[in-house]
């Protein structure tokens, strides 16, 4: 389940990045790398788990499916949090900088 959730997140973020590719104001390329990296990691994990379990790999227990789902959602949320922090630090549009250093009119 973690693999599927991060794969969907990677595909969606890639489509958003590709749609806005020339501008790249929102730094969505970073989000793509985060999710594709997680997808690759869980693909390798699935391959090794299949090699270890064999056909039992396709018959997971409901508790394991729930745990994998929560882990996948947590990974997507963590990826979004990292992307948001990077976006705020780089501040491509200058909105944060303008809000922080705005002088009061008297």
C-alpha positions as CSV (number, residue, x, y, z in Angstrom):
1,X,0.0,0.0,0.0
2,X,2.9,2.4,0.7
3,X,4.2,1.8,-2.8
4,X,0.8,2.6,-4.4
5,X,0.2,5.7,-2.3
6,X,3.6,7.2,-3.0
7,X,3.4,6.1,-6.7
8,X,0.1,8.1,-7.1
9,X,1.7,11.0,-5.2
10,X,4.7,10.9,-7.5
11,X,2.5,10.8,-10.7
12,X,0.3,13.6,-9.6
13,X,3.3,15.8,-8.6
14,X,5.0,15.0,-11.9
15,X,1.9,16.1,-13.8
16,X,1.7,19.3,-11.9
17,X,5.4,19.9,-12.4
18,X,5.3,19.2,-16.1
19,X,2.3,21.5,-16.5
20,X,4.2,24.4,-14.9
21,X,7.7,23.3,-16.0
22,X,9.1,26.5,-17.6
23,X,8.2,28.8,-14.7
24,X,8.9,26.4,-11.8
25,X,7.8,29.1,-9.3
26,X,6.5,26.7,-6.7
27,X,9.5,24.4,-6.8
28,X,7.4,21.3,-7.6
29,X,10.4,19.5,-9.0
30,X,11.6,19.0,-5.4
31,X,8.3,17.4,-4.6
32,X,8.6,15.1,-7.6
33,X,12.1,13.9,-6.5
34,X,10.9,13.3,-2.9
35,X,8.0,11.1,-4.1
36,X,9.9,9.3,-6.8
37,X,12.6,8.5,-4.3
38,X,10.1,7.1,-1.9
39,X,8.5,5.1,-4.7
40,X,11.8,3.6,-5.7
41,X,12.6,2.8,-2.1
42,X,9.3,0.9,-1.6
43,X,9.7,-0.8,-5.0
44,X,13.0,-2.3,-3.9
45,X,11.4,-3.2,-0.5
46,X,8.6,-5.0,-2.3
47,X,11.0,-6.9,-4.5
48,X,13.0,-8.2,-1.6
49,X,9.9,-8.9,0.5
50,X,8.5,-10.9,-2.5
51,X,11.7,-12.8,-2.7
52,X,11.5,-13.7,0.9
53,X,7.8,-14.5,1.2
54,X,6.9,-15.9,-2.2
55,X,3.2,-16.2,-2.9
56,X,2.4,-15.2,0.7
57,X,3.4,-11.6,-0.3
58,X,0.0,-11.3,-2.1
59,X,-2.0,-12.4,1.0
60,X,-1.3,-9.7,3.6
61,X,-3.2,-9.5,6.9
62,X,-5.7,-6.6,7.3
63,X,-3.6,-5.1,10.1
64,X,-0.6,-5.1,7.9
65,X,-2.5,-3.4,5.1
66,X,-3.8,-0.7,7.5
67,X,-0.3,-0.1,8.8
68,X,1.1,0.2,5.3
69,X,-1.7,2.6,4.4
70,X,-0.9,4.8,7.4
71,X,2.8,4.7,6.6
72,X,2.1,5.7,3.0
73,X,-0.1,8.6,4.0
74,X,2.5,9.7,6.6
75,X,5.2,9.6,3.9
76,X,3.1,11.8,1.6
77,X,2.5,14.2,4.5
78,X,6.1,14.4,5.4
79,X,7.1,15.0,1.7
80,X,4.6,17.9,1.6
81,X,6.0,19.3,4.8
82,X,9.6,19.1,3.5
83,X,8.5,20.8,0.3
84,X,6.7,23.5,2.2
85,X,9.8,24.2,4.3
86,X,12.0,24.4,1.2
87,X,9.4,26.7,-0.5
88,X,9.3,29.0,2.5
89,X,13.1,29.2,2.8
90,X,13.6,29.8,-0.9
91,X,10.6,32.2,-1.2
92,X,10.5,32.3,-5.0
93,X,7.8,35.0,-5.2
94,X,9.2,37.0,-2.3
95,X,5.8,37.0,-0.5
96,X,7.3,35.9,2.8
97,X,10.1,38.4,2.7
98,X,7.7,41.2,1.9
99,X,5.4,40.3,4.7
100,X,8.3,40.0,7.2
101,X,10.0,43.3,6.3
102,X,6.9,45.4,5.6
103,X,7.2,48.8,7.1
104,X,4.3,50.3,8.8
105,X,2.9,53.4,7.2
106,X,2.5,56.3,9.7
